[in-house]
Amino acid sequence: QVQVVESGGGLVQPGGSLGLSCTASGMIFSSNAMGWYRQAPGKQRELVAAITSGGRTNYADSVKGRFTISRDNAKKTVYLQMNSLKPEDTAVYYCNLRQSWLGREYDYWGQGTQVTVSS
């Protein structure tokens, strides 16, 4: 059984910084992608950033230059460093693990952590 557990989040003022981390456990294959999605009230869940086990990254345009995703494969952990935060970054942030097995992709999600950017 695969589990994904997030930590971090909270309340921060505009222009501030916050870090999130997410650790996966269980049957984790060496080749996978981990990422962060977010969902604001009344909006669809959207990709924030993702990183493959090989280190290839992908960012939403809205966070490029402000957010940095990284991972530690040995610890099965992904990090999201968020700088220059804006009120529009307020959302529930979900960690995602995606891996393939016998030609099918499987997604595993964390429980979500609230990030609120407000003065």
N, C-alpha and C positions, 0 to 999 in steps of 0.2 A: 504494500500500500504506500502510495506517495503522499507526503504531506508537505505543504508550503506554509511557512509561518513568517509573517512580517513583524517588524518592530520599528519604532521611531514614529514620526508624525507629531502633531500637536498644533499649537497656536504660535504664530510668528508674525511680526510686523512687516509691512511692505518694505522690500529692499533687504530683508533678512535672509538667513540661510537655515536650512534644515537637512538632515540626512535620514534616509530610510535604509533598512537592510532586510534581507529576506533569505531564509535558509530552507533548503529542501532536504527531505530525508526519505528513506525508503529505496525503492528500486530506481535509481537514477542512472541513466546511460551516459557514457562518456561524451556522446555527441548530442547536444541539446541547445535550446535557446531559453534564456530567462529574460524577463522584462517587467516593466511597470506600465500599468494602464491606470486611468483615472476616470471617475464618473462624478460629474457635478449634478446637483439637483435639476431634474427636468431635462437632462441631456443624456446622450448615449455614451457608453463606455468608449474611451479612445486610447490609442497607444500613446504612451509618453516616450519610452525609450526601451530598446531591447539590445541584447548582446548574446552572441553565440559562444559556444564553448571554445571556439577558435579566436575569439576576441573581436569579431566584426560587430560594429554597432550601427544602430538606426535610431534616429531621433525625430520626434514631431517638430515641424517647423517652429511651432510656438515656444519651444524650449531650447532650441539650438543656441549654444553660446552661454546658456545659463545653467543647464543641468548636465551632469556627467554621470554616466552609468559605468560601473566596473564590476568585476567578479573575481572571486577566488575559487577556482575549480576544486582545489583540495578540500575546502570547507563547504563546497556546494552552496555558496552564498553569493548573492548579488546585492550591490549597493547602488543607491541613487543619491547623489549630492546635488542639492537644489540651492542655487544662489540667486540673488536678485529677484526674490519671489514677488509676485504680483497678486492682487486680490483675485484675479481670474484663474490663478493656480489652485484656488480653493476647491477641494474635491475629496472624495474617498479614493485612495490610491490602493490598487490591487497588484499583488505580485503574481506573475504567471510563469509557469514552467511548461515548455512545449518539447516533447520528444516523440520520436517515431518508433513504432514496433510493428514488424511484419507489414510494412508499407502503409500503415495508418498513423495519423498524427493524434496525439493525446495532449489535452490541455489540463493543467492542474492550477487551481487558484487558491490564493490565500484568502483570509477572512476580510481583508481590507483594513486600512488605517486612515483616520481622518487627518487631513492637512487643511488648516484654516489660516488664511493670510488676511489679517485685519489689524487696523490701528485701534 
